[in-house]
Amino acid sequence: IGSFRRQSGANIYKNRYANVDNRYKAIVKEFMMDGKPIYRVWLSGFESEEEARDFVGQGRFDGAFVVRE
């Protein structure tokens, strides 16, 4: 639901969306991009990929997409 170069920005966003719909939890994951860290804020707690796709389809988070792990 968000991507940041600074961890502090990611944590602020994570805290803002810590408990979406009393169901989904925001988490921060660190990745490397072009040799620099990037911090992505994900929502977890979906029961299925279909549920996640339905959530994204609601358009509540502009640019959000589903990632399978």
C-alpha positions as CSV (number, residue, x, y, z in Angstrom):
1,I,0.0,0.0,0.0
2,G,3.1,2.3,0.2
3,S,6.7,2.5,-0.7
4,F,9.3,4.8,0.9
5,R,13.0,5.5,0.8
6,R,13.1,6.4,4.4
7,Q,12.2,3.9,7.1
8,S,10.7,6.6,9.2
9,G,8.2,7.4,6.5
10,A,7.2,3.8,6.1
11,N,6.7,3.5,9.9
12,I,4.5,6.5,10.0
13,Y,2.4,5.1,7.2
14,K,2.3,1.7,8.9
15,N,1.1,3.2,12.1
16,R,-1.6,5.1,10.3
17,Y,-2.9,1.9,8.7
18,A,-2.0,-0.5,11.6
19,N,-5.5,-2.0,11.7
20,V,-7.5,-1.6,8.5
21,D,-11.1,-2.6,8.9
22,N,-10.2,-4.3,12.2
23,R,-8.9,-7.2,10.0
24,Y,-5.8,-6.3,8.1
25,K,-2.4,-5.4,9.7
26,A,0.2,-3.2,8.1
27,I,3.8,-4.4,8.1
28,V,7.0,-2.9,6.8
29,K,9.4,-5.0,4.7
30,E,12.9,-3.8,3.6
31,F,14.1,-4.5,0.0
32,M,17.1,-3.3,-2.0
33,M,16.5,-1.3,-5.2
34,D,19.4,0.1,-7.2
35,G,21.7,-0.7,-4.3
36,K,19.7,1.4,-1.8
37,P,17.1,0.3,0.7
38,I,13.4,0.8,0.0
39,Y,10.7,0.2,2.6
40,R,7.4,-1.2,1.5
41,V,4.3,-1.2,3.6
42,W,2.1,-4.2,3.0
43,L,-1.3,-5.3,4.4
44,S,-1.4,-8.8,5.7
45,G,-4.3,-11.0,6.9
46,F,-6.1,-11.8,3.8
47,E,-7.7,-15.2,3.7
48,S,-7.2,-15.7,0.0
49,E,-5.8,-14.1,-3.1
50,E,-9.3,-13.4,-4.3
51,E,-10.0,-11.5,-1.1
52,A,-6.9,-9.4,-1.6
53,R,-7.8,-8.7,-5.2
54,D,-11.3,-7.6,-4.2
55,F,-9.8,-5.3,-1.6
56,V,-7.4,-3.8,-4.1
57,G,-10.3,-3.4,-6.6
58,Q,-12.1,-1.1,-4.1
59,G,-9.5,1.5,-4.9
60,R,-8.8,2.5,-1.3
61,F,-5.1,2.6,-1.8
62,D,-4.1,4.2,-5.1
63,G,-1.5,2.1,-6.9
64,A,-1.9,-0.9,-4.6
65,F,-1.4,-4.4,-6.0
66,V,-1.4,-8.0,-4.8
67,V,1.9,-9.8,-4.0
68,R,2.0,-13.5,-3.4
69,E,4.7,-14.9,-1.1
